[in-house]
Amino acid sequence: MPMNPEPHAVALGEYHAAAQAQPNIALVKYWGKRDAELNLPVVGSISITLDSLWTRTEVRFVPGAVQDRVSLNGRSDESVTKRVVACLDLLRQRAHIDWGAVVDSRNNFPTAAGLASSASGFAALVYAGGRALGLELSEAELSILARRCSGSAARSVLGGYVEWTRGQLADGSDSAAHPMLAADAWPLRVAVAITSTAAKQVGSSEGMRRTAQTSPFQAAWIATQETDLAAARSAILTCDFDALALVSEHSCLKMHALAMAAQPGLLYWNGATVECMHRVRTLRQQGLPVFFTVDAGPQLKAVCAPSAIEKVKAALREVPGVLDVLDSGLGAGAHAIALGALEA
């Protein structure tokens, strides 16, 4: 925690707030860091924020307390606590205090299993923690703070269609997410095929480090990203589903090819993941507006027009190895919720 606290810099009050944030699904992928300490990406990315999956987090700062207490889904975990404390320290530095905090966070979807739980988790933590300390943070400042805690959390601060800019400055002050298109301007739906609830064996940060150091495809990944970003921007702003499907699947498969070529190779898929990819492509060949994307985990996300969602869900449920299929629209960014909402 920061030394020489100035607690009077914080307005008097309860120092207690709660927030909700949703995970985001990258359509043009983020994979690789140009600065690991600041979580600065080596490439830009574009995502959609979901609405039915959420993280809810309460943060209470306790004047005079010297330790933080962190609970995720009702349990304490040393590795989670370490990351949360580092994030709280960024907020304490802003507020010029050194008080300990009590953090309670819950997810309504599998944690650390390739569903962007760290993105929604740290977006909710930064939003709630900032409110608890009375900090007046702009959307860009929230995004930058969330990025410092977990790269993709920069995008979960915002809703709808979001672009996270790579930035050029060494201090990361120009690497933040910004909105592209509101969720209701093009209300696509997402069917999430859950093929495993286990935590992945290699986390994204370690996977990115290994890939950057050993994959022979790293340079090509970086060199082609701007073309993909431009194609996705155009597709989103014109609501061109076919164009978005083409660039999204291309970016997804490129990212996984990049990771598979690391040493040792990173294989985030399982057999059901691959079967779901084939099923989605078959549906599209049959005329349904649907495409897939997969992050660093085994869960497949099928993005489709609202009219296609029931057929897409039914088709994915038929795939052997699919445990469940979640259904989500596009949602809002991080926002305040009532205290006690975690128990709802």
C-alpha positions in Angstrom: 0.0 0.0 0.0 1.2 3.6 -0.5 3.2 5.3 2.3 2.5 8.7 3.9 -1.3 8.5 3.6 -3.4 11.6 3.3 -6.8 10.3 4.4 -8.4 13.8 4.4 -8.1 13.7 0.6 -11.1 11.3 0.7 -14.5 12.8 1.3 -16.3 11.7 4.5 -18.8 8.9 4.0 -19.3 5.2 4.1 -16.4 4.4 1.7 -18.7 1.6 0.4 -20.0 0.9 -3.1 -21.1 -1.9 -5.4 -20.9 -2.3 -9.2 -21.7 -4.7 -11.9 -19.7 -5.3 -15.1 -20.2 -7.8 -17.9 -17.6 -9.9 -19.8 -16.7 -8.9 -23.3 -16.0 -11.1 -26.3 -13.2 -9.9 -28.6 -14.1 -10.1 -32.3 -10.6 -8.8 -33.4 -8.4 -10.4 -30.8 -6.0 -9.0 -28.2 -3.0 -11.3 -27.7 0.4 -10.1 -26.6 1.8 -7.2 -24.5 4.3 -4.5 -25.3 4.6 -3.7 -21.6 3.6 -6.5 -19.2 3.7 -4.2 -16.1 1.3 -1.7 -17.6 -0.7 -4.3 -19.5 -0.1 -2.4 -22.8 -1.2 -4.4 -25.8 1.0 -5.2 -28.7 -2.1 -4.8 -31.0 -5.5 -3.1 -30.8 -8.7 -5.0 -30.5 -12.5 -4.8 -30.9 -15.1 -6.5 -28.7 -18.8 -6.8 -27.8 -20.0 -6.5 -24.2 -22.5 -9.2 -23.1 -25.6 -8.5 -20.9 -26.7 -11.8 -19.3 -23.3 -12.8 -17.8 -22.1 -10.6 -15.0 -19.7 -9.9 -12.2 -21.1 -8.1 -9.1 -18.6 -6.6 -6.7 -18.8 -4.7 -3.4 -15.9 -2.7 -2.0 -15.6 -1.2 1.4 -12.6 0.7 2.6 -12.1 0.6 6.4 -10.2 3.6 7.9 -7.4 2.2 10.1 -7.4 -1.3 8.6 -4.0 -2.6 7.5 -5.0 -5.6 5.5 -7.4 -6.4 2.6 -9.9 -9.2 2.7 -11.0 -10.6 -0.7 -13.7 -13.1 -1.5 -14.5 -14.4 -4.9 -17.7 -16.6 -5.2 -17.6 -17.0 -1.5 -14.0 -18.2 -1.3 -10.6 -16.8 -0.7 -7.8 -17.5 -3.1 -4.2 -16.3 -2.7 -3.6 -15.7 -6.4 -6.9 -13.8 -6.8 -6.2 -11.8 -3.7 -2.7 -10.8 -5.0 -4.2 -9.3 -8.2 -7.1 -7.6 -6.4 -4.7 -6.0 -3.9 -2.5 -4.6 -6.7 -5.7 -3.1 -8.3 -6.8 -1.6 -4.9 -3.3 -0.1 -4.5 -3.8 1.9 -7.8 -7.1 3.4 -6.4 -5.5 4.1 -3.0 -2.7 6.0 -4.7 -5.3 8.1 -6.5 -7.1 8.8 -3.2 -3.9 9.3 -1.1 -5.0 6.8 1.6 -3.6 3.5 2.8 -6.7 1.9 4.3 -7.5 -1.8 3.9 -10.5 -2.9 2.0 -13.1 -5.7 2.1 -14.0 -7.0 -1.3 -16.8 -9.4 -2.1 -17.2 -10.4 -5.8 -19.5 -12.9 -7.5 -19.8 -14.3 -11.0 -22.9 -15.9 -12.5 -20.8 -17.9 -15.0 -17.7 -20.1 -14.9 -14.6 -18.3 -13.6 -11.1 -18.5 -15.2 -12.5 -20.8 -17.9 -12.1 -18.6 -21.1 -15.2 -16.5 -20.5 -13.4 -13.2 -19.7 -14.2 -13.3 -16.0 -11.1 -11.3 -15.2 -12.3 -8.6 -17.6 -15.7 -8.2 -15.9 -14.2 -8.7 -12.5 -11.6 -5.9 -12.7 -13.9 -3.5 -14.5 -16.4 -4.0 -11.6 -13.7 -3.7 -9.0 -12.3 -0.4 -10.4 -15.8 1.1 -10.8 -16.9 0.1 -7.3 -13.6 1.0 -5.7 -13.5 4.4 -7.3 -17.0 5.2 -6.2 -16.3 4.0 -2.6 -13.4 6.4 -2.4 -15.3 9.3 -4.0 -12.9 9.5 -7.0 -14.3 11.3 -10.0 -12.9 9.2 -12.8 -13.7 9.7 -16.5 -14.6 6.7 -18.7 -11.1 6.8 -20.2 -9.5 6.9 -16.7 -11.6 3.9 -15.6 -10.6 2.0 -18.7 -6.9 2.7 -18.1 -7.1 1.7 -14.5 -9.0 -1.5 -15.4 -6.4 -2.2 -18.1 -3.6 -2.0 -15.5 -5.4 -4.8 -13.6 -6.4 -7.0 -16.5 -5.8 -6.1 -20.1 -9.3 -7.0 -21.5 -11.0 -5.3 -18.5 -10.3 -2.0 -20.4 -13.1 -3.0 -22.7 -15.6 -4.2 -20.1 -15.8 -0.7 -18.7 -17.9 0.1 -21.8 -20.9 -1.4 -23.4 -22.0 -2.4 -26.9 -19.2 -2.4 -29.5 -15.9 -1.3 -28.1 -12.4 -0.7 -29.5 -9.3 -0.8 -27.3 -6.6 1.3 -28.8 -3.0 0.0 -28.7 -1.6 3.4 -28.1 2.0 4.6 -28.7 3.1 6.3 -25.5 5.3 4.4 -23.1 3.3 5.4 -20.0 0.1 3.9 -21.5 -1.9 7.1 -21.2 -3.2 6.8 -24.8 -4.1 3.1 -24.5 -7.8 3.0 -23.5 -11.1 1.6 -24.8 -13.7 3.8 -26.4 -17.2 3.1 -27.7 -17.9 2.4 -31.3 -21.6 1.6 -31.5 -24.3 1.2 -28.9 -25.7 -2.2 -28.1 -29.2 -1.3 -29.3 -27.9 0.1 -32.6 -27.1 -3.4 -33.8 -28.6 -5.9 -31.3 -26.8 -9.2 -32.2 -27.1 -12.2 -29.9 -24.4 -14.6 -28.6 -24.9 -18.3 -27.8 -22.0 -19.5 -25.6 -21.3 -23.2 -25.8 -19.8 -24.3 -22.4 -17.5 -27.3 -23.1 -15.7 -27.3 -19.8 -16.1 -25.6 -16.4 -12.5 -26.2 -15.3 -10.0 -23.4 -14.9 -7.6 -23.4 -17.9 -4.1 -24.8 -17.3 -2.2 -21.9 -18.8 -3.6 -18.4 -18.0 -3.7 -15.7 -20.7 -0.8 -13.6 -19.3 1.6 -16.6 -19.3 0.2 -17.7 -22.7 0.9 -14.3 -24.2 4.4 -14.2 -22.7 5.2 -17.7 -24.1 3.8 -16.8 -27.5 5.8 -13.6 -27.8 9.0 -15.3 -26.9 8.7 -18.5 -29.0 6.0 -18.3 -31.7 7.4 -17.9 -35.2 4.1 -16.2 -36.2 4.3 -13.2 -33.8 5.6 -10.7 -36.3 2.9 -11.6 -38.9 0.2 -11.3 -36.2 1.3 -7.8 -35.4 1.7 -6.8 -39.1 -1.8 -7.8 -40.1 -3.8 -6.5 -37.2 -4.4 -3.0 -38.5 -6.1 -4.6 -41.6 -8.4 -6.6 -39.5 -9.3 -3.7 -37.2 -10.1 -1.5 -40.3 -12.3 -4.3 -41.7 -14.1 -4.8 -38.4 -14.7 -1.1 -37.9 -16.3 -0.8 -41.3 -18.4 -3.9 -40.8 -19.7 -2.7 -37.4 -20.4 0.9 -38.5 -22.4 -0.3 -41.5 -24.0 -3.3 -39.7 -22.5 -5.7 -42.4 -22.9 -9.1 -40.8 -21.2 -11.1 -43.5 -18.1 -8.8 -43.4 -18.0 -9.0 -39.6 -18.2 -12.8 -39.7 -15.3 -13.0 -42.1 -12.9 -10.9 -40.2 -13.9 -12.2 -36.7 -13.4 -15.9 -37.6 -10.1 -15.0 -39.4 -8.8 -13.1 -36.3 -9.9 -15.9 -34.0 -8.1 -18.6 -36.0 -5.0 -16.5 -36.4 -4.8 -15.9 -32.7 -5.0 -19.6 -31.9 -2.6 -20.5 -34.7 -0.1 -18.1 -33.1 -0.5 -19.6 -29.7 -0.4 -23.2 -31.0 2.9 -22.5 -32.6 4.5 -21.4 -29.3 6.9 -23.8 -27.5 5.4 -25.7 -25.9 2.3 -25.1 -27.9 -0.8 -23.6 -26.3 -4.0 -25.6 -27.1 -7.0 -24.0 -25.5 -9.6 -26.0 -27.4 -11.1 -29.4 -26.7 -12.8 -31.7 -29.1 -16.2 -30.2 -28.4 -14.8 -26.7 -29.3 -13.8 -27.9 -32.7 -17.1 -29.7 -33.3 -18.9 -26.5 -32.4 -16.9 -24.6 -35.0 -17.9 -27.1 -37.7 -21.5 -26.9 -36.6 -21.5 -23.1 -36.8 -20.0 -23.1 -40.3 -22.6 -25.7 -41.4 -25.4 -23.5 -40.1 -24.0 -20.5 -42.0 -23.7 -22.6 -45.2 -27.4 -23.4 -44.7 -28.2 -19.7 -44.7 -28.3 -18.8 -41.0 -26.5 -15.5 -40.1 -24.0 -16.9 -37.5 -20.2 -17.0 -36.9 -17.9 -18.2 -34.2 -15.2 -16.8 -32.0 -13.1 -18.5 -29.3 -10.9 -16.8 -26.7 -8.1 -18.4 -24.6 -10.3 -21.2 -23.4 -12.5 -24.0 -24.7 -15.8 -22.1 -24.8 -17.2 -21.3 -28.2 -19.2 -18.1 -28.7 -21.6 -18.1 -31.7 -22.6 -14.6 -32.7 -25.8 -14.4 -34.6 -28.8 -12.3 -35.7 -31.6 -12.4 -33.1 -33.8 -14.3 -35.5 -31.3 -17.2 -35.6 -30.6 -17.6 -31.8 -33.0 -20.5 -31.1 -31.7 -22.6 -34.0 -28.1 -21.8 -33.1 -28.6 -22.8 -29.5 -30.4 -26.0 -30.4 -27.7 -27.0 -32.9 -24.9 -26.4 -30.3 -26.7 -28.4 -27.6 -26.6 -31.4 -30.0 -22.8 -31.4 -30.1 -21.3 -34.1 -27.9 -19.3 -32.6 -25.0 -21.4 -29.4 -24.8 -22.4 -29.1 -21.2 -24.7 -26.0 -21.5 -25.5 -23.2 -23.9 -25.9 -19.7 -22.5 -27.8 -17.0 -24.3 -26.9 -13.3 -24.2 -27.6 -10.1 -25.9 -25.3 -7.1 -26.0 -25.1 -5.1 -22.8 -24.0 -2.0 -21.0 -20.6 -1.2 -19.5 -19.7 -1.1 -15.8 -22.4 0.6 -13.6 -23.3 1.1 -10.0 -25.7 -1.3 -8.3 -27.4 -1.2 -4.9 -25.5 -2.5 -1.9 -26.6 -6.0 -1.1 -27.2 -6.9 -4.7 -24.7 -9.8 -4.5 -27.2 -11.6 -2.4 -30.0 -11.3 -5.0 
